[in-house]
């Protein structure tokens, strides 16, 4: 009897072991599959989300609403008027009239250019290309001055592109102006509001927009020549570490005195750069052995119009792997002043 029990025990233990594994196996089978990244191609369809804006510049999305500063750059330097970041529906309802969403900007000379969301706090930052002021709009609270105007604040020319870097506790700002030559990528400490590091671009540059990739590298557009600079993550806090990354004909200004590379965004592992005076979106495969050699123009369609040209594409923001928000500032093409969504084909 004892011998029989000893013989049966291994069988019973094995059965018990597999019985215990069954719930785990069932859970694994029931678990949803991991999200596979879609790779966007080089064709896209334009959908208009808002029209009739006043030289809009860039875009940030907060609580499912797009906020677009009206730069009014066609009258840059002419004082007076109201400056604001317009709240725009992502569902096609146009500019929202909810007063709780209204974002008025201070003074009669703000001329906003860059806007950025702090995903950790839900605060918005908006910068002035004209006087260099940066304001912070805390979630649900009155706006605050984050950095004073040129001469008393941390910037020396003006504020263009902005990007929050929570990993380094910095707000990155493009310190440039259409009136003062030169461009600097400036890292401002979010706590002390003091300059933590600066990266000078070549003499005569116009630093325009800044993004961070998943590895913490910075990509920065320069608009007068039409280039993208890169600051490696390891060197982000080492001054003057910007290196030329891309300089192709597709992101250069079409003619002397015009503007080229402007907004930029990464979606599905692809870098998209807007070329303002060419009216185009340009695509680079960041996973290619030769990133510059992978360049393609995105073939856009709007309604029945194939090979559509954007009206001064400015800021670009990804909504998903295959969707981009693009701001048209009206300085090229048909002169449209719009926020549009571009739905890209997936490869």
PETAHU-V612976 format. One record per pair of residues at least 4 apart in sequence whose C-alpha atoms are under 7 Angstrom apart, sorted by the first residue. I is the first residue (numbers start at 1). J is the second residue. If there is no record, write none. Layout:
i:I j:J
i:I j:J
This chain:
i:1 j:5
i:2 j:6
i:3 j:7
i:4 j:8
i:5 j:9
i:8 j:12
i:9 j:13
i:10 j:14
i:11 j:15
i:12 j:16
i:13 j:17
i:14 j:18
i:15 j:19
i:16 j:20
i:17 j:21
i:18 j:22
i:21 j:25
i:22 j:26
i:23 j:27
i:24 j:28
i:25 j:29
i:26 j:30
i:27 j:31
i:37 j:268
i:37 j:321
i:38 j:268
i:38 j:321
i:38 j:322
i:38 j:346
i:39 j:268
i:39 j:269
i:39 j:321
i:39 j:346
i:39 j:347
i:40 j:268
i:40 j:321
i:40 j:322
i:40 j:344
i:40 j:345
i:40 j:346
i:40 j:347
i:41 j:344
i:41 j:345
i:41 j:346
i:41 j:347
i:42 j:296
i:42 j:297
i:42 j:298
i:42 j:299
i:43 j:298
i:43 j:299
i:43 j:300
i:43 j:344
i:43 j:345
i:44 j:298
i:44 j:299
i:44 j:300
i:44 j:301
i:44 j:342
i:44 j:343
i:44 j:344
i:44 j:345
i:45 j:300
i:45 j:301
i:45 j:302
i:45 j:342
i:45 j:343
i:45 j:344
i:46 j:300
i:46 j:301
i:46 j:302
i:46 j:340
i:46 j:341
i:46 j:342
i:46 j:343
i:47 j:340
i:47 j:341
i:47 j:342
i:48 j:339
i:48 j:340
i:48 j:341
i:49 j:90
i:49 j:92
i:49 j:94
i:49 j:339
i:49 j:340
i:49 j:341
i:50 j:88
i:50 j:94
i:50 j:95
i:50 j:338
i:50 j:339
i:50 j:340
i:51 j:337
i:51 j:338
i:51 j:339
i:52 j:337
i:52 j:338
i:53 j:70
i:53 j:337
i:53 j:338
i:54 j:70
i:54 j:71
i:54 j:72
i:54 j:337
i:55 j:70
i:55 j:71
i:55 j:72
i:55 j:73
i:55 j:74
i:55 j:329
i:55 j:330
i:55 j:337
i:56 j:68
i:56 j:69
i:56 j:70
i:56 j:71
i:56 j:327
i:56 j:328
i:56 j:329
i:56 j:337
i:57 j:68
i:57 j:69
i:57 j:70
i:57 j:71
i:57 j:113
i:57 j:314
i:57 j:315
i:57 j:327
i:57 j:329
i:58 j:68
i:58 j:69
i:58 j:113
i:58 j:114
i:58 j:115
i:58 j:314
i:58 j:315
i:58 j:327
i:59 j:66
i:59 j:67
i:59 j:68
i:59 j:115
i:59 j:315
i:59 j:317
i:60 j:66
i:60 j:67
i:60 j:68
i:60 j:115
i:60 j:116
i:60 j:117
i:61 j:65
i:61 j:66
i:61 j:67
i:62 j:66
i:62 j:122
i:65 j:87
i:65 j:88
i:65 j:89
i:65 j:90
i:66 j:87
i:66 j:88
i:66 j:89
i:66 j:90
i:67 j:85
i:67 j:86
i:67 j:87
i:67 j:88
i:68 j:85
i:68 j:86
i:68 j:87
i:69 j:84
i:69 j:85
i:69 j:86
i:69 j:112
i:69 j:113
i:70 j:83
i:70 j:84
i:70 j:85
i:70 j:112
i:71 j:111
i:71 j:112
i:71 j:113
i:72 j:76
i:72 j:111
i:73 j:111
i:76 j:111
i:79 j:108
i:79 j:109
i:80 j:108
i:80 j:109
i:81 j:108
i:82 j:108
i:83 j:104
i:83 j:105
i:83 j:110
i:83 j:111
i:84 j:103
i:84 j:104
i:84 j:105
i:85 j:103
i:85 j:104
i:86 j:95
i:86 j:102
i:86 j:103
i:87 j:95
i:87 j:96
i:87 j:101
i:87 j:102
i:88 j:94
i:88 j:95
i:88 j:96
i:89 j:93
i:89 j:94
i:89 j:95
i:89 j:96
i:98 j:102
i:105 j:110
i:106 j:110
i:109 j:130
i:110 j:128
i:110 j:130
i:110 j:131
i:111 j:128
i:111 j:129
i:111 j:130
i:112 j:126
i:112 j:127
i:112 j:128
i:112 j:129
i:113 j:127
i:113 j:128
i:113 j:129
i:113 j:160
i:113 j:161
i:114 j:126
i:114 j:127
i:114 j:159
i:114 j:160
i:114 j:161
i:114 j:162
i:115 j:125
i:115 j:126
i:115 j:127
i:115 j:161
i:115 j:162
i:116 j:124
i:116 j:125
i:116 j:126
i:116 j:162
i:116 j:163
i:116 j:164
i:117 j:122
i:117 j:123
i:117 j:124
i:117 j:125
i:117 j:164
i:118 j:122
i:118 j:123
i:118 j:124
i:118 j:164
i:122 j:139
i:123 j:136
i:123 j:137
i:123 j:138
i:123 j:139
i:124 j:136
i:124 j:137
i:124 j:138
i:125 j:134
i:125 j:135
i:125 j:136
i:125 j:137
i:126 j:134
i:126 j:135
i:126 j:136
i:127 j:132
i:127 j:133
i:127 j:134
i:127 j:135
i:127 j:159
i:127 j:160
i:128 j:132
i:128 j:133
i:128 j:134
i:128 j:158
i:128 j:159
i:128 j:160
i:129 j:158
i:129 j:159
i:129 j:160
i:129 j:177
i:130 j:158
i:131 j:149
i:131 j:150
i:131 j:158
i:132 j:149
i:132 j:150
i:132 j:155
i:132 j:157
i:132 j:158
i:132 j:159
i:133 j:147
i:133 j:148
i:133 j:149
i:134 j:145
i:134 j:146
i:134 j:147
i:134 j:148
i:135 j:143
i:135 j:144
i:135 j:145
i:135 j:146
i:135 j:147
i:136 j:143
i:136 j:144
i:136 j:145
i:136 j:146
i:137 j:141
i:137 j:142
i:137 j:143
i:137 j:144
i:138 j:142
i:138 j:143
i:146 j:193
i:147 j:153
i:147 j:154
i:148 j:152
i:148 j:153
i:149 j:153
i:150 j:155
i:150 j:156
i:150 j:157
i:150 j:158
i:151 j:156
i:154 j:194
i:154 j:195
i:155 j:175
i:156 j:175
i:157 j:175
i:157 j:176
i:157 j:177
i:157 j:180
i:158 j:175
i:158 j:176
i:158 j:177
i:159 j:173
i:159 j:174
i:159 j:175
i:159 j:176
i:160 j:173
i:160 j:174
i:160 j:175
i:160 j:176
i:160 j:208
i:160 j:209
i:161 j:173
i:161 j:174
i:161 j:208
i:161 j:209
i:161 j:210
i:162 j:171
i:162 j:172
i:162 j:173
i:162 j:174
i:162 j:209
i:162 j:210
i:163 j:171
i:163 j:172
i:163 j:173
i:163 j:210
i:163 j:211
i:164 j:170
i:164 j:171
i:164 j:172
i:165 j:169
i:165 j:170
i:165 j:171
i:166 j:170
i:169 j:189
i:169 j:190
i:170 j:187
i:170 j:188
i:170 j:189
i:170 j:190
i:171 j:187
i:171 j:188
i:171 j:189
i:171 j:190
i:172 j:185
i:172 j:186
i:172 j:187
i:172 j:188
i:173 j:185
i:173 j:186
i:173 j:187
i:174 j:183
i:174 j:184
i:174 j:185
i:174 j:186
i:174 j:207
i:174 j:208
i:174 j:209
i:175 j:183
i:175 j:184
i:175 j:185
i:175 j:186
i:175 j:207
i:176 j:182
i:176 j:183
i:176 j:184
i:176 j:206
i:176 j:207
i:177 j:181
i:181 j:204
i:181 j:205
i:182 j:203
i:182 j:204
i:182 j:205
i:182 j:206
i:183 j:200
i:183 j:201
i:183 j:205
i:183 j:206
i:183 j:207
i:184 j:198
i:184 j:199
i:184 j:200
i:184 j:201
i:184 j:207
i:185 j:198
i:185 j:199
i:185 j:200
i:186 j:195
i:186 j:197
i:186 j:198
i:186 j:199
i:187 j:195
i:187 j:196
i:187 j:197
i:187 j:198
i:188 j:193
i:188 j:194
i:188 j:195
i:188 j:196
i:189 j:193
i:189 j:194
i:189 j:195
i:189 j:196
i:197 j:237
i:197 j:239
i:198 j:239
i:198 j:240
i:199 j:239
i:199 j:240
i:199 j:241
i:199 j:242
i:200 j:240
i:201 j:205
i:201 j:242
i:205 j:222
i:205 j:224
i:206 j:222
i:206 j:223
i:206 j:224
i:207 j:221
i:207 j:222
i:207 j:223
i:208 j:221
i:208 j:222
i:208 j:223
i:208 j:262
i:209 j:220
i:209 j:221
i:209 j:262
i:209 j:263
i:209 j:264
i:210 j:218
i:210 j:219
i:210 j:220
i:210 j:221
i:211 j:218
i:211 j:219
i:211 j:220
i:211 j:265
i:212 j:216
i:212 j:217
i:212 j:218
i:212 j:219
i:213 j:217
i:213 j:218
i:215 j:233
i:216 j:233
i:217 j:231
i:217 j:232
i:217 j:233
i:218 j:230
i:218 j:231
i:218 j:232
i:219 j:228
i:219 j:229
i:219 j:230
i:219 j:231
i:220 j:228
i:220 j:229
i:220 j:230
i:221 j:227
i:221 j:228
i:221 j:229
i:221 j:261
i:221 j:262
i:222 j:226
i:222 j:227
i:222 j:228
i:222 j:261
i:223 j:227
i:223 j:259
i:223 j:260
i:223 j:261
i:223 j:262
i:224 j:259
i:224 j:260
i:225 j:252
i:225 j:253
i:225 j:260
i:226 j:247
i:226 j:251
i:226 j:252
i:226 j:253
i:226 j:260
i:226 j:261
i:227 j:246
i:227 j:247
i:227 j:251
i:227 j:261
i:228 j:244
i:228 j:245
i:228 j:246
i:228 j:247
i:229 j:242
i:229 j:243
i:229 j:244
i:229 j:245
i:229 j:246
i:230 j:242
i:230 j:243
i:230 j:244
i:230 j:245
i:231 j:235
i:231 j:236
i:231 j:241
i:231 j:242
i:231 j:243
i:232 j:236
i:235 j:241
i:246 j:292
i:248 j:252
i:248 j:292
i:250 j:282
i:251 j:260
i:251 j:261
i:251 j:275
i:252 j:260
i:252 j:261
i:253 j:258
i:253 j:259
i:253 j:260
i:253 j:277
i:253 j:278
i:254 j:258
i:254 j:277
i:254 j:278
i:258 j:277
i:259 j:276
i:259 j:277
i:260 j:275
i:260 j:276
i:260 j:277
i:261 j:273
i:261 j:274
i:261 j:275
i:261 j:276
i:262 j:273
i:262 j:274
i:262 j:275
i:262 j:276
i:262 j:314
i:262 j:315
i:263 j:273
i:263 j:274
i:263 j:314
i:263 j:315
i:263 j:316
i:264 j:272
i:264 j:273
i:264 j:274
i:264 j:315
i:264 j:316
i:265 j:271
i:265 j:272
i:265 j:273
i:265 j:316
i:265 j:317
i:265 j:318
i:266 j:270
i:266 j:271
i:266 j:272
i:266 j:318
i:267 j:271
i:267 j:318
i:267 j:320
i:267 j:321
i:267 j:322
i:268 j:321
i:268 j:322
i:269 j:285
i:269 j:286
i:270 j:283
i:270 j:284
i:270 j:285
i:270 j:286
i:271 j:283
i:271 j:284
i:271 j:285
i:271 j:286
i:272 j:281
i:272 j:282
i:272 j:283
i:272 j:284
i:273 j:281
i:273 j:282
i:273 j:283
i:274 j:280
i:274 j:281
i:274 j:282
i:274 j:313
i:274 j:314
i:275 j:279
i:275 j:280
i:275 j:281
i:275 j:313
i:276 j:312
i:276 j:313
i:276 j:314
i:277 j:312
i:277 j:332
i:279 j:309
i:279 j:310
i:279 j:311
i:279 j:312
i:279 j:313
i:279 j:332
i:279 j:333
i:280 j:309
i:280 j:310
i:281 j:297
i:281 j:298
i:282 j:295
i:282 j:296
i:282 j:297
i:282 j:298
i:283 j:295
i:283 j:296
i:283 j:297
i:283 j:298
i:284 j:291
i:284 j:292
i:284 j:294
i:284 j:295
i:284 j:296
i:285 j:291
i:285 j:294
i:286 j:291
i:288 j:294
i:290 j:294
i:299 j:307
i:300 j:306
i:300 j:307
i:300 j:308
i:301 j:305
i:301 j:306
i:301 j:307
i:301 j:308
i:302 j:306
i:302 j:308
i:309 j:333
i:310 j:328
i:310 j:333
i:311 j:328
i:311 j:329
i:311 j:330
i:311 j:331
i:311 j:332
i:311 j:333
i:311 j:334
i:311 j:335
i:311 j:336
i:312 j:328
i:312 j:329
i:312 j:330
i:312 j:331
i:312 j:332
i:312 j:333
i:313 j:326
i:313 j:327
i:313 j:328
i:313 j:329
i:314 j:326
i:314 j:327
i:314 j:328
i:314 j:329
i:315 j:326
i:315 j:327
i:316 j:324
i:316 j:325
i:316 j:326
i:316 j:327
i:317 j:324
i:317 j:325
i:317 j:326
i:318 j:323
i:318 j:324
i:318 j:325
i:319 j:323
i:319 j:324
i:319 j:325
i:322 j:343
i:322 j:344
i:322 j:345
i:322 j:346
i:323 j:341
i:323 j:342
i:323 j:343
i:323 j:344
i:324 j:341
i:324 j:342
i:324 j:343
i:325 j:340
i:325 j:341
i:325 j:342
i:326 j:339
i:326 j:340
i:326 j:341
i:327 j:338
i:327 j:339
i:327 j:340
i:328 j:336
i:328 j:337
i:328 j:338
i:328 j:339
i:329 j:337
i:330 j:335
i:330 j:336
i:330 j:337
i:331 j:335
